[in-house]
Amino acid sequence: MSSAEYGPTVASVESERPGEFMRLELAPLLFDDDEREAAEAARRSVVAPAEVSPAARSKARDKHNAGGDPVHSFRILLGDLATITLNTVQPRLPDATPFKVVARPTPLQAKTHQLLGVRL
């Protein structure tokens, strides 16, 4: 069997469409179906219409994932991540040099960074 028969790999997804790797990693926080394998297994045949998994239906209905985190569209989640700022602090003490501080992430931003394996 070739690797193509097992589905997309991280390397193949990264090269095919920018952002798709992030979508796969962030699926628990997105409306995307993060249980595609279960939905695929429930299909009667390869030509039958794709079914949405029960977990995806639940996320769409409740607007939260199974862990209680709110779910978003990919665009909204990226917009939320764009609000993280790098601030320059200028102390009022004499001869103190300015320094940079990354704003404290919101719980959603922290969860997103955790899923992506990114440290601030």
Secondary structure, DSSP 8 states (H G I E B T S, - for coil): --GGGG---HHHHHHHSTTHHHHHHTGGGBSS-S-HHHHHHT-SSTTS-----HHHHHHHHHSB-TTS-B-B-HHHHHHHHTT--EEEE--SSTT---EEEE----HHHHHHHHHHT---
